């Protein structure tokens, strides 16, 4: 059982009984008492429980605090809050966000309804509206379509309940929709800066277009090169892999052109999004007897599987857990104080340096 799962189990038991004993929880979860004590310490540091001799109890006010310990989240009378979460995937990027949202919702005493849209725009609209009709108090949403244009209204603007976008920005002109996002442009600048400080000057961006993340990565990539006094390499400076899969003519053609540029010395570093394509690139470089980081230095983006290759890849890692927790906190605060000023939160990713960029 993961730590997050144990924390949720402990919180449920504390809320049900008012207090728990470490030995009883350890036996129920089939872990050691030492493990449960450490879990209680973590929950106490967050202000969710109070440590007592041999166990834990609820805070004095009898209601759970928010994740950061700033105080209890008011409920609608005696009724338990219910939040809805709609995300496009449960297999890449979003699992950690989902876990964080569930943990944070539990911590503030809210029930969570989860729906996976599988990138079906009509489906996600139907799922969101069904949740509204079912009476959820607020909605967390990662729309498939990303950002609406200036002229087009976004469908979620008309839902009529507290709403927080997760890893999506609202249209630039329209109602003030709250959101929590990773600053992907900053992440791309961070990757470029790292490569430049390790002597790379011919840096390319290899990414899949058509995703909400792609334009932000390109923005940060170009800004990073500009800050370093560098130009985007001609022809292969920004390679769009599209939405094709390895083995298709379009994908393989784009990848081969990029490999030709590396072999010719026209490219000596790359920022690659997402991780899966970075691992494909690593394999195909090896098949051509091109070395990493010798011939090509690589920084992947997302850090879902970047560290699992034969050669661990340096990667920019969005703080998905922090995104999920912050989104719940923002929504809970909006439900509690409908008239509070609107907030839009941007969270900085971090660079995890491994062997592929010559930084270790």
C-alpha positions in Angstrom: 0.0 0.0 0.0 1.4 3.4 -1.0 1.8 6.2 1.6 -1.0 8.2 0.0 -3.4 5.3 0.4 -2.4 4.8 4.0 -2.9 8.5 4.8 -6.4 8.4 3.3 -7.2 5.2 5.3 -6.0 6.8 8.6 -7.9 10.0 7.9 -11.1 8.1 7.2 -10.8 6.2 10.4 -10.0 9.3 12.5 -13.1 11.1 11.0 -15.3 8.1 11.7 -14.2 7.5 15.3 -12.7 10.8 16.3 -9.4 9.1 17.2 -7.3 6.0 16.3 -4.6 3.9 17.9 -1.4 3.2 16.0 -1.5 -0.5 16.9 -5.0 -1.0 15.6 -4.3 0.9 12.3 -1.1 -1.1 11.8 -3.0 -4.4 12.2 -5.8 -3.3 9.9 -3.4 -2.1 7.2 -0.9 -4.9 7.7 2.0 -2.6 8.2 4.4 -2.0 11.1 3.5 0.4 13.9 6.6 2.4 13.0 5.2 3.0 9.5 1.9 4.2 10.9 3.6 6.5 13.4 5.5 8.1 10.5 2.2 8.5 8.6 0.6 10.2 11.6 3.6 12.5 11.9 3.1 13.6 8.2 -0.6 14.1 8.7 0.1 16.1 11.9 2.6 18.3 10.2 -0.1 19.1 7.6 -2.6 20.0 10.4 -5.0 17.2 9.5 -4.7 15.3 12.8 -3.3 15.9 16.3 -0.8 13.4 17.6 -1.5 11.8 21.0 0.2 9.1 23.0 -0.2 5.9 21.0 -2.4 7.4 18.2 -4.0 10.4 16.7 -7.2 12.4 17.0 -9.1 15.1 15.1 -8.1 18.8 15.6 -9.9 20.6 18.4 -12.6 22.1 16.1 -13.6 18.6 15.1 -13.3 19.3 11.4 -10.4 18.4 9.1 -8.0 21.2 8.1 -6.9 22.1 4.6 -3.9 20.3 3.2 -1.5 23.2 4.1 -2.9 23.6 7.6 -4.4 27.0 7.1 -7.8 26.1 8.7 -10.9 24.1 8.3 -12.9 24.3 5.0 -16.4 25.3 5.8 -19.2 22.9 4.6 -22.7 23.6 3.4 -24.3 23.2 6.8 -23.9 19.6 7.9 -23.8 18.3 4.3 -20.6 16.8 3.0 -19.1 18.6 0.1 -18.8 16.7 -3.3 -16.2 17.7 -5.9 -16.1 16.4 -9.5 -12.9 15.8 -11.4 -12.8 15.2 -15.2 -9.4 14.5 -16.8 -8.6 13.1 -20.3 -6.4 10.2 -19.2 -5.7 7.8 -16.3 -2.6 6.3 -17.9 -0.2 9.1 -18.6 0.6 12.3 -16.6 -2.7 12.4 -14.8 -2.5 9.4 -12.4 -0.3 11.5 -9.9 -2.7 14.4 -10.3 -5.7 12.2 -9.6 -4.0 10.7 -6.5 -3.2 14.2 -5.2 -6.7 15.5 -5.8 -8.2 12.5 -4.0 -5.9 12.9 -1.1 -6.5 16.6 -0.8 -10.3 16.2 -1.2 -10.3 13.6 1.6 -8.2 15.9 3.7 -10.7 18.8 3.5 -13.7 16.5 4.1 -15.0 16.3 0.5 -16.1 13.3 -1.5 -14.6 13.0 -5.0 -16.4 11.9 -8.2 -13.9 11.0 -10.9 -14.5 10.7 -14.7 -12.0 10.0 -17.5 -12.9 11.6 -20.8 -10.4 9.7 -23.0 -9.9 12.8 -25.0 -13.5 12.8 -26.1 -14.7 16.4 -26.2 -18.4 15.6 -26.4 -18.0 12.9 -23.7 -16.3 15.2 -21.2 -19.0 17.8 -21.7 -21.6 15.2 -20.9 -19.7 14.0 -17.9 -19.3 17.5 -16.5 -22.9 18.4 -17.0 -24.1 15.1 -15.5 -22.0 15.9 -12.4 -23.6 19.4 -12.2 -27.1 17.9 -12.4 -26.1 15.4 -9.7 -25.4 18.3 -7.4 -21.6 18.5 -7.1 -20.4 21.6 -5.2 -17.5 22.3 -7.5 -15.7 20.9 -10.5 -12.1 20.3 -11.4 -11.6 20.1 -15.1 -8.9 19.4 -17.7 -10.6 20.1 -21.0 -9.4 18.1 -24.0 -9.6 21.1 -26.3 -7.3 23.2 -24.1 -7.8 27.0 -24.6 -10.7 28.5 -26.5 -10.1 31.4 -28.9 -10.9 35.1 -28.3 -14.1 34.8 -30.2 -15.4 31.4 -29.1 -16.9 30.9 -25.7 -15.7 27.9 -23.7 -18.5 25.4 -22.9 -17.4 25.1 -19.3 -18.0 28.8 -18.7 -21.8 28.2 -18.6 -21.8 25.4 -16.0 -22.8 27.8 -13.2 -20.9 26.2 -10.3 -17.4 26.9 -8.8 -14.8 25.6 -11.4 -11.1 25.3 -11.5 -9.2 24.3 -14.6 -6.4 21.8 -14.1 -3.3 22.1 -16.4 -5.4 24.3 -18.8 -5.6 28.0 -19.2 -8.9 29.7 -20.1 -9.3 31.8 -23.1 -7.5 35.2 -22.9 -10.8 37.2 -23.2 -13.8 35.9 -21.2 -15.1 35.2 -17.7 -12.4 35.0 -15.1 -12.0 31.3 -14.8 -9.6 30.1 -12.0 -6.9 27.6 -12.9 -3.8 25.8 -11.7 -1.2 25.1 -14.3 2.4 24.0 -14.6 4.6 26.8 -16.1 5.7 24.7 -19.1 7.4 27.7 -20.8 9.6 28.1 -17.8 10.3 24.4 -17.9 11.5 24.6 -21.5 13.7 27.6 -20.7 15.2 25.7 -17.8 16.0 22.8 -20.1 17.7 25.1 -22.7 19.7 26.9 -20.0 20.9 23.5 -18.6 22.1 22.4 -22.1 23.8 25.8 -22.8 25.7 25.7 -19.5 27.0 22.3 -20.6 28.4 23.7 -23.8 25.6 22.9 -26.2 24.9 25.5 -28.9 22.9 23.7 -31.6 19.8 22.9 -29.7 16.5 21.6 -31.2 13.0 21.0 -29.9 11.5 17.6 -30.7 7.9 17.5 -29.7 4.4 16.4 -30.6 2.3 19.3 -31.9 -1.5 19.5 -31.3 -1.3 19.2 -27.5 -2.1 22.0 -25.0 1.6 21.7 -23.8 3.2 22.1 -27.3 2.9 25.8 -27.9 4.0 26.6 -24.3 7.1 24.5 -24.8 7.9 26.2 -28.1 7.5 29.6 -26.5 9.9 28.7 -23.7 12.3 27.0 -26.0 12.7 30.0 -28.3 12.9 32.3 -25.3 15.7 30.2 -23.8 17.7 30.3 -27.0 17.2 34.0 -27.3 18.4 34.6 -23.7 21.5 32.6 -24.5 22.1 34.6 -27.7 21.4 31.5 -29.9 19.3 30.9 -33.0 16.9 28.1 -33.7 18.8 25.7 -36.0 17.5 25.8 -39.6 15.2 23.1 -40.9 15.5 20.8 -37.8 15.4 23.3 -35.0 11.8 22.4 -34.2 10.6 19.0 -35.3 6.9 18.2 -34.9 6.2 14.5 -34.6 2.5 15.2 -34.9 0.2 12.6 -33.5 1.6 9.7 -35.3 3.1 6.6 -33.7 6.5 5.0 -34.2 6.4 2.8 -37.3 4.3 5.1 -39.4 5.9 6.8 -42.4 5.2 10.3 -41.0 6.7 9.6 -37.6 9.7 7.6 -38.9 10.4 10.2 -41.6 10.5 13.1 -39.1 12.7 11.1 -36.8 15.1 10.0 -39.5 15.6 13.6 -40.7 16.4 14.6 -37.2 18.9 11.7 -36.8 20.5 12.8 -40.1 21.0 16.3 -38.6 22.6 14.8 -35.5 25.0 12.6 -37.6 26.0 15.7 -39.7 26.8 17.7 -36.5 24.0 20.2 -37.2 22.3 19.4 -33.9 24.1 18.7 -30.6 21.3 18.8 -28.1 17.5 18.4 -27.9 14.6 19.0 -25.6 12.1 16.2 -26.3 8.4 15.9 -25.3 7.0 13.5 -24.2 9.2 10.9 -22.5 8.1 8.1 -24.7 9.5 9.8 -27.8 12.7 10.6 -25.9 13.2 6.9 -25.3 12.5 6.1 -28.9 15.1 8.7 -29.9 17.6 7.1 -27.5 17.1 3.7 -29.1 17.4 5.0 -32.7 20.5 7.0 -31.9 22.1 3.8 -30.6 21.1 1.9 -33.7 23.1 4.5 -35.7 26.0 4.3 -33.3 25.4 7.9 -32.2 26.2 8.4 -28.5 24.4 10.2 -25.7 25.5 12.7 -24.4 28.5 12.7 -26.8 26.8 13.3 -30.1 23.5 14.4 -28.7 22.6 15.7 -25.2 19.0 15.1 -24.3 16.6 16.6 -21.8 13.2 15.0 -21.8 10.0 16.7 -20.7 7.4 15.2 -18.2 9.6 12.7 -16.4 7.0 9.9 -16.4 9.4 7.2 -17.6 12.6 9.2 -18.5 14.6 7.6 -15.7 13.8 4.0 -16.8 15.8 3.8 -20.0 19.1 2.0 -20.4 20.6 5.5 -20.1 18.6 7.5 -17.6 17.4 10.7 -19.2 17.6 14.1 -17.7 14.1 15.5 -17.5 12.0 18.5 -16.6 9.4 17.3 -14.1 6.1 19.1 -13.5 5.0 19.0 -9.9 1.8 17.0 -10.6 1.1 16.4 -7.0 1.3 20.1 -6.2 -1.0 20.9 -9.1 -3.6 18.5 -7.8 -3.4 19.7 -4.2 -3.5 23.4 -5.2 -6.5 22.8 -7.5 -8.5 21.3 -4.6 -7.5 24.1 -2.2 -8.5 26.7 -4.8 -11.9 25.1 -5.4 -12.5 24.5 -1.6 -11.8 28.2 -1.0 -14.1 29.3 -3.8 -16.9 27.2 -2.4 -16.4 28.6 1.1 -16.0 32.2 -0.1 -17.8 32.7 -3.4 -17.0 36.4 -3.4 -13.2 36.1 -2.8 -10.9 37.5 -5.6 -10.2 35.2 -8.4 -6.8 33.4 -8.5 -4.8 31.8 -11.2 -1.9 29.7 -10.0 1.3 28.8 -11.9 3.6 26.1 -10.5 7.2 25.9 -11.6 8.6 22.5 -12.7 12.0 21.2 -11.7 14.9 19.8 -13.6 16.1 16.4 -12.7 19.7 15.9 -14.0 20.7 12.4 -15.1 23.2 10.9 -17.5 21.8 12.0 -20.8 22.7 15.7 -20.6 26.3 15.3 -19.3 25.4 16.9 -16.0 26.3 13.9 -13.8 
